[in-house]
Amino acid sequence: MLLFALTTGEDWNKVMFDTTRTKEWGCVEGINCGKYFGYPFFFLLVILCSYVMLNLFILVIIQQFEKYYLPEVNMLGMFKDDTVSFMKIWKQLTQDRYSCLKMKEN
């Protein structure tokens, strides 16, 4: 659970410094001392997790682009066509039917 929480970027440097504490920094041997290999471990953990999350984010964007924009019959084109149809029918049922006037913009 700790490593999962650290992959979100939450206080990973605090945990890194706590796990690499040495006698020079006032640790008690056998209780709260650490080793120097914590530095490369945490740096690699953060860099790799950031890289993976960035790639997942890009993957989601590309998949949505391919799903909604690239096909011949795509959602965006259908939305545009539906909007035009809706505006025509709305005009017929309101403005033409009741002889309404358009409101002018300032």
PyMOL commands that set and color helices and strands:
alter all, ss='L'
color gray80, all
select helices_A, chain A and resi 2-7+12-19+23-25+38-68+75-98
alter helices_A, ss='H'
color red, helices_A
deselect
rebuild
show_as cartoon
